[in-house]
């Protein structure tokens, strides 16, 4: 899944912290960031405005879909 709107990144990252399971940002280049990690969150906020140029997807556990699903397409 991908992020619907990059301007909601702060809300999205706040929702990620509420998830019971892990949430990952994966790129086709092999990058694998755990968005619940503070360092990965920092990296994500730096690249958020360049997401259109990246081939990526966000994965999460099904039990957390009600928390972060509204931010993803």
N, CA, C and O atoms as a printed pandas DataFrame, in Angstrom:
     atom_number atom_name residue_name chain_id  residue_number  x_coord  y_coord  z_coord
0              1         N          UNK        A               1    0.839   -1.170    0.000
1              2        CA          UNK        A               1    0.000    0.000    0.000
2              3         C          UNK        A               1    0.889    1.240    0.000
3              4         O          UNK        A               1    2.044    1.194    0.423
4              5         N          UNK        A               2    0.345    2.321   -0.470
5              6        CA          UNK        A               2    1.085    3.582   -0.532
6              7         C          UNK        A               2    0.354    4.649    0.264
7              8         O          UNK        A               2   -0.839    4.524    0.542
8              9         N          UNK        A               3    1.078    5.695    0.628
9             10        CA          UNK        A               3    0.514    6.805    1.379
10            11         C          UNK        A               3   -0.399    7.626    0.478
11            12         O          UNK        A               3   -0.017    7.977   -0.638
12            13         N          UNK        A               4   -1.610    7.937    0.957
13            14        CA          UNK        A               4   -2.568    8.718    0.166
14            15         C          UNK        A               4   -2.063   10.140   -0.070
15            16         O          UNK        A               4   -1.971   10.596   -1.209
16            17         N          UNK        A               5   -1.740   10.826    1.013
17            18        CA          UNK        A               5   -1.342   12.231    0.919
18            19         C          UNK        A               5   -0.110   12.466    1.777
19            20         O          UNK        A               5   -0.128   12.208    2.981
20            21         N          UNK        A               6    0.955   12.952    1.162
21            22        CA          UNK        A               6    2.191   13.157    1.913
22            23         C          UNK        A               6    2.062   14.264    2.959
23            24         O          UNK        A               6    2.816   14.271    3.932
24            25         N          UNK        A               7    1.131   15.195    2.784
25            26        CA          UNK        A               7    0.986   16.271    3.761
26            27         C          UNK        A               7    0.420   15.765    5.090
27            28         O          UNK        A               7    0.432   16.489    6.086
28            29         N          UNK        A               8   -0.072   14.533    5.104
29            30        CA          UNK        A               8   -0.581   13.945    6.338
30            31         C          UNK        A               8    0.465   13.064    7.009
31            32         O          UNK        A               8    0.118   12.215    7.830
32            33         N          UNK        A               9    1.723   13.249    6.677
33            34        CA          UNK        A               9    2.770   12.375    7.185
34            35         C          UNK        A               9    2.876   12.399    8.711
35            36         O          UNK        A               9    3.100   11.352    9.318
36            37         N          UNK        A              10    2.722   13.559    9.344
37            38        CA          UNK        A              10    2.802   13.629   10.807
38            39         C          UNK        A              10    1.674   12.832   11.446
39            40         O          UNK        A              10    1.891   12.111   12.420
40            41         N          UNK        A              11    0.468   12.962   10.896
41            42        CA          UNK        A              11   -0.670   12.188   11.396
42            43         C          UNK        A              11   -0.439   10.697   11.179
43            44         O          UNK        A              11   -0.715    9.885   12.062
44            45         N          UNK        A              12    0.062   10.345   10.014
45            46        CA          UNK        A              12    0.332    8.950    9.694
46            47         C          UNK        A              12    1.341    8.359   10.670
47            48         O          UNK        A              12    1.120    7.274   11.208
48            49         N          UNK        A              13    2.444    9.060   10.904
49            50        CA          UNK        A              13    3.480    8.556   11.803
50            51         C          UNK        A              13    2.976    8.466   13.243
51            52         O          UNK        A              13    3.396    7.584   13.992
52            53         N          UNK        A              14    2.097    9.353   13.624
53            54        CA          UNK        A              14    1.477    9.269   14.948
54            55         C          UNK        A              14    0.613    8.018   15.043
55            56         O          UNK        A              14    0.617    7.326   16.061
56            57         N          UNK        A              15   -0.126    7.736   13.978
57            58        CA          UNK        A              15   -0.965    6.531   13.942
58            59         C          UNK        A              15   -0.106    5.274   13.963
59            60         O          UNK        A              15   -0.475    4.281   14.590
60            61         N          UNK        A              16    1.035    5.307   13.285
61            62        CA          UNK        A              16    1.945    4.157   13.264
62            63         C          UNK        A              16    2.351    3.784   14.685
63            64         O          UNK        A              16    2.414    2.602   15.023
64            65         N          UNK        A              17    2.623    4.779   15.512
65            66        CA          UNK        A              17    3.042    4.518   16.891
66            67         C          UNK        A              17    1.944    3.853   17.710
67            68         O          UNK        A              17    2.237    3.205   18.715
68            69         N          UNK        A              18    0.706    3.997   17.309
69            70        CA          UNK        A              18   -0.425    3.389   18.018
70            71         C          UNK        A              18   -0.675    1.945   17.598
71            72         O          UNK        A              18   -1.446    1.236   18.245
72            73         N          UNK        A              19   -0.037    1.511   16.532
73            74        CA          UNK        A              19   -0.235    0.151   16.030
74            75         C          UNK        A              19    0.353   -0.874   16.994
75            76         O          UNK        A              19    1.401   -0.646   17.599
76            77         N          UNK        A              20   -0.332   -1.999   17.128
77            78        CA          UNK        A              20    0.158   -3.082   17.977
78            79         C          UNK        A              20    1.341   -3.801   17.322
79            80         O          UNK        A              20    2.276   -4.221   18.003
80            81         N          UNK        A              21    1.290   -3.935   16.007
81            82        CA          UNK        A              21    2.352   -4.616   15.268
82            83         C          UNK        A              21    3.318   -3.636   14.637
83            84         O          UNK        A              21    3.217   -2.423   14.826
84            85         N          UNK        A              22    4.250   -4.180   13.889
85            86        CA          UNK        A              22    5.241   -3.354   13.197
86            87         C          UNK        A              22    4.671   -2.827   11.882
87            88         O          UNK        A              22    3.784   -3.437   11.286
88            89         N          UNK        A              23    5.195   -1.687   11.441
89            90        CA          UNK        A              23    4.814   -1.069   10.174
90            91         C          UNK        A              23    6.115   -0.798    9.425
91            92         O          UNK        A              23    7.040   -0.189    9.963
92            93         N          UNK        A              24    6.172   -1.260    8.175
93            94        CA          UNK        A              24    7.415   -1.158    7.404
94            95         C          UNK        A              24    7.226   -0.345    6.130
95            96         O          UNK        A              24    6.177   -0.389    5.487
96            97         N          UNK        A              25    8.274    0.396    5.789
97            98        CA          UNK        A              25    8.378    1.130    4.538
98            99         C          UNK        A              25    9.438    0.400    3.729
99           100         O          UNK        A              25   10.609    0.386    4.109
100          101         N          UNK        A              26    9.039   -0.207    2.616
101          102        CA          UNK        A              26    9.949   -0.991    1.789
102          103         C          UNK        A              26   10.049   -0.380    0.401
103          104         O          UNK        A              26    9.049    0.055   -0.170
104          105         N          UNK        A              27   11.266   -0.352   -0.141
105          106        CA          UNK        A              27   11.462    0.151   -1.502
106          107         C          UNK        A              27   11.907   -0.991   -2.404
107          108         O          UNK        A              27   12.365   -2.034   -1.939
108          109         N          UNK        A              28   11.761   -0.767   -3.699
109          110        CA          UNK        A              28   12.186   -1.778   -4.667
110          111         C          UNK        A              28   13.707   -1.938   -4.688
111          112         O          UNK        A              28   14.219   -2.922   -5.222
112          113         N          UNK        A              29   14.425   -0.982   -4.115
113          114        CA          UNK        A              29   15.885   -1.061   -4.036
114          115         C          UNK        A              29   16.351   -1.932   -2.868
115          116         O          UNK        A              29   17.547   -2.155   -2.683
116          117         N          UNK        A              30   15.386   -2.420   -2.083
117          118        CA          UNK        A              30   15.719   -3.303   -0.977
118          119         C          UNK        A              30   15.769   -2.640    0.386
119          120         O          UNK        A              30   16.111   -3.291    1.374
120          121         N          UNK        A              31   15.437   -1.365    0.461
121          122        CA          UNK        A              31   15.406   -0.683    1.750
122          123         C          UNK        A              31   14.210   -1.189    2.548
123          124         O          UNK        A              31   13.133   -1.410    1.994
124          125         N          UNK        A              32   14.405   -1.370    3.847
125          126        CA          UNK        A              32   13.366   -1.920    4.722
126          127         C          UNK        A              32   13.423   -1.144    6.036
127          128         O          UNK        A              32   14.274   -1.414    6.883
128          129         N          UNK        A              33   12.520   -0.185    6.202
129          130        CA          UNK        A              33   12.532    0.662    7.395
130          131         C          UNK        A              33   11.352    0.332    8.301
131          132         O          UNK        A              33   10.208    0.281    7.851
132          133         N          UNK        A              34   11.639    0.112    9.571
133          134        CA          UNK        A              34   10.587   -0.085   10.559
134          135         C          UNK        A              34   10.148    1.310   11.010
135          136         O          UNK        A              34   10.906    2.004   11.688
136          137         N          UNK        A              35    8.941    1.724   10.642
137          138        CA          UNK        A              35    8.499    3.091   10.916
138          139         C          UNK        A              35    8.205    3.354   12.385
139          140         O          UNK        A              35    7.903    4.489   12.756
140          141         N          UNK        A              36    8.285    2.337   13.224
141          142        CA          UNK        A              36    8.134    2.548   14.658
142          143         C          UNK        A              36    9.477    2.897   15.300
143          144         O          UNK        A              36    9.533    3.243   16.480
144          145         N          UNK        A              37   10.546    2.808   14.532
145          146        CA          UNK        A              37   11.883    3.178   14.989
146          147         C          UNK        A              37   12.066    4.682   14.809
147          148         O          UNK        A              37   11.674    5.236   13.782
148          149         N          UNK        A              38   12.655    5.338   15.795
149          150        CA          UNK        A              38   12.862    6.786   15.703
150          151         C          UNK        A              38   13.790    7.158   14.549
151          152         O          UNK        A              38   13.548    8.151   13.862
152          153         N          UNK        A              39   14.838    6.384   14.329
153          154        CA          UNK        A              39   15.765    6.677   13.235
154          155         C          UNK        A              39   15.076    6.503   11.885
155          156         O          UNK        A              39   15.222    7.345   10.999
156          157         N          UNK        A              40   14.334    5.425   11.726
157          158        CA          UNK        A              40   13.616    5.191   10.470
158          159         C          UNK        A              40   12.557    6.258   10.235
159          160         O          UNK        A              40   12.332    6.673    9.099
160          161         N          UNK        A              41   11.912    6.698   11.298
161          162        CA          UNK        A              41   10.911    7.762   11.188
162          163         C          UNK        A              41   11.565    9.047   10.680
163          164         O          UNK        A              41   10.991    9.753    9.852
164          165         N          UNK        A              42   12.745    9.343   11.168
165          166        CA          UNK        A              42   13.486   10.526   10.716
166          167         C          UNK        A              42   13.827   10.417    9.238
167          168         O          UNK        A              42   13.634   11.371    8.485
168          169         N          UNK        A              43   14.328    9.270    8.822
169          170        CA          UNK        A              43   14.650    9.048    7.409
170          171         C          UNK        A              43   13.386    9.207    6.563
171          172         O          UNK        A              43   13.421    9.846    5.511
172          173         N          UNK        A              44   12.278    8.633    7.013
173          174        CA          UNK        A              44   11.010    8.718    6.286
174          175         C          UNK        A              44   10.566   10.172    6.127
175          176         O          UNK        A              44   10.108   10.554    5.051
176          177         N          UNK        A              45   10.689   10.984    7.168
177          178        CA          UNK        A              45   10.264   12.381    7.073
178          179         C          UNK        A              45   11.131   13.178    6.101
179          180         O          UNK        A              45   10.670   14.152    5.505
180          181         N          UNK        A              46   12.387   12.761    5.943
181          182        CA          UNK        A              46   13.275   13.444    5.000
182          183         C          UNK        A              46   12.872   13.130    3.554
183          184         O          UNK        A              46   12.925   14.008    2.693
184          185         N          UNK        A              47   12.472   11.890    3.287
185          186        CA          UNK        A              47   12.162   11.490    1.905
186          187         C          UNK        A              47   10.684   11.608    1.546
187          188         O          UNK        A              47   10.306   11.326    0.409
188          189         N          UNK        A              48    9.847   12.014    2.485
189          190        CA          UNK        A              48    8.393   12.030    2.260
190          191         C          UNK        A              48    7.997   12.831    1.019
191          192         O          UNK        A              48    7.051   12.459    0.325
192          193         N          UNK        A              49    8.693   13.906    0.736
193          194        CA          UNK        A              49    8.333   14.738   -0.420
194          195         C          UNK        A              49    8.833   14.168   -1.746
195          196         O          UNK        A              49    8.540   14.719   -2.807
196          197         N          UNK        A              50    9.578   13.078   -1.690
197          198        CA          UNK        A              50   10.101   12.445   -2.904
198          199         C          UNK        A              50    9.465   11.078   -3.155
199          200         O          UNK        A              50    9.971   10.291   -3.956
200          201         N          UNK        A              51    8.368   10.801   -2.476
201          202        CA          UNK        A              51    7.740    9.484   -2.596
202          203         C          UNK        A              51    7.245    9.192   -4.008
203          204         O          UNK        A              51    7.220    8.035   -4.426
204          205         N          UNK        A              52    6.854   10.218   -4.740
205          206        CA          UNK        A              52    6.381    9.999   -6.109
206          207         C          UNK        A              52    7.463    9.399   -7.005
207          208         O          UNK        A              52    7.161    8.709   -7.979
208          209         N          UNK        A              53    8.720    9.666   -6.671
209          210        CA          UNK        A              53    9.835    9.165   -7.481
210          211         C          UNK        A              53   10.289    7.769   -7.047
211          212         O          UNK        A              53   11.132    7.157   -7.703
212          213         N          UNK        A              54    9.736    7.273   -5.952
213          214        CA          UNK        A              54   10.159    5.979   -5.417
214          215         C          UNK        A              54    9.137    4.885   -5.704
215          216         O          UNK        A              54    7.931    5.131   -5.738
216          217         N          UNK        A              55    9.635    3.693   -5.906
217          218        CA          UNK        A              55    8.783    2.513   -5.984
218          219         C          UNK        A              55    8.805    1.904   -4.580
219          220         O          UNK        A              55    9.791    1.278   -4.191
220          221         N          UNK        A              56    7.736    2.083   -3.830
221          222        CA          UNK        A              56    7.708    1.661   -2.444
222          223         C          UNK        A              56    6.357    1.066   -2.077
223          224         O          UNK        A              56    5.391    1.169   -2.834
224          225         N          UNK        A              57    6.304    0.453   -0.924
225          226        CA          UNK        A              57    5.033    0.034   -0.346
226          227         C          UNK        A              57    5.179    0.004    1.173
227          228         O          UNK        A              57    6.273   -0.155    1.714
228          229         N          UNK        A              58    4.054    0.159    1.829
229          230        CA          UNK        A              58    4.005    0.140    3.282
230          231         C          UNK        A              58    3.260   -1.122    3.690
231          232         O          UNK        A              58    2.158   -1.386    3.210
232          233         N          UNK        A              59    3.863   -1.889    4.569
233          234        CA          UNK        A              59    3.236   -3.122    5.037
234          235         C          UNK        A              59    2.982   -3.028    6.534
235          236         O          UNK        A              59    3.719   -2.374    7.271
236          237         N          UNK        A              60    1.932   -3.691    6.956
237          238        CA          UNK        A              60    1.539   -3.673    8.365
238          239         C          UNK        A              60    0.698   -4.907    8.651
239          240         O          UNK        A              60    0.261   -5.596    7.730
240          241         N          UNK        A              61    0.479   -5.178    9.906
241          242        CA          UNK        A              61   -0.323   -6.323   10.299
242          243         C          UNK        A              61   -1.807   -5.995   10.150
243          244         O          UNK        A              61   -2.234   -4.871   10.413
244          245         N          UNK        A              62   -2.571   -6.972    9.732
245          246        CA          UNK        A              62   -4.002   -6.780    9.464
246          247         C          UNK        A              62   -4.741   -6.209   10.669
247          248         O          UNK        A              62   -5.678   -5.429   10.501
248          249         N          UNK        A              63   -4.342   -6.577   11.859
249          250        CA          UNK        A              63   -5.043   -6.086   13.059
250          251         C          UNK        A              63   -4.925   -4.576   13.235
251          252         O          UNK        A              63   -5.674   -3.986   14.013
252          253         N          UNK        A              64   -3.988   -3.940   12.519
253          254        CA          UNK        A              64   -3.799   -2.493   12.631
254          255         C          UNK        A              64   -4.437   -1.713   11.487
255          256         O          UNK        A              64   -4.271   -0.496   11.403
256          257         N          UNK        A              65   -5.160   -2.391   10.614
257          258        CA          UNK        A              65   -5.728   -1.713    9.441
258          259         C          UNK        A              65   -6.711   -0.607    9.820
259          260         O          UNK        A              65   -6.831    0.380    9.096
260          261         N          UNK        A              66   -7.408   -0.754   10.931
261          262        CA          UNK        A              66   -8.342    0.289   11.352
262          263         C          UNK        A              66   -7.614    1.543   11.834
263          264         O          UNK        A              66   -8.193    2.629   11.839
264          265         N          UNK        A              67   -6.364    1.406   12.232
265          266        CA          UNK        A              67   -5.573    2.548   12.733
266          267         C          UNK        A              67   -4.920    3.307   11.593
267          268         O          UNK        A              67   -5.006    4.534   11.552
268          269         N          UNK        A              68   -4.271    2.617   10.667
269          270        CA          UNK        A              68   -3.524    3.316    9.610
270          271         C          UNK        A              68   -4.099    3.149    8.209
271          272         O          UNK        A              68   -3.637    3.793    7.268
272          273         N          UNK        A              69   -5.084    2.305    8.069
273          274        CA          UNK        A              69   -5.659    2.052    6.747
274          275         C          UNK        A              69   -6.178    3.296    6.051
275          276         O          UNK        A              69   -6.114    3.390    4.825
276          277         N          UNK        A              70   -6.687    4.247    6.809
277          278        CA          UNK        A              70   -7.270    5.455    6.186
278          279         C          UNK        A              70   -6.219    6.361    5.549
279          280         O          UNK        A              70   -6.559    7.258    4.778
280          281         N          UNK        A              71   -4.947    6.131    5.866
281          282        CA          UNK        A              71   -3.863    6.938    5.293
282          283         C          UNK        A              71   -3.264    6.302    4.030
283          284         O          UNK        A              71   -2.416    6.904    3.372
284          285         N          UNK        A              72   -3.708    5.093    3.699
285          286        CA          UNK        A              72   -3.091    4.329    2.614
286          287         C          UNK        A              72   -4.053    3.999    1.482
287          288         O          UNK        A              72   -5.265    3.913    1.680
288          289         N          UNK        A              73   -3.492    3.815    0.293
289          290        CA          UNK        A              73   -4.269    3.360   -0.870
290          291         C          UNK        A              73   -3.615    2.122   -1.425
291          292         O          UNK        A              73   -4.095    1.559   -2.410
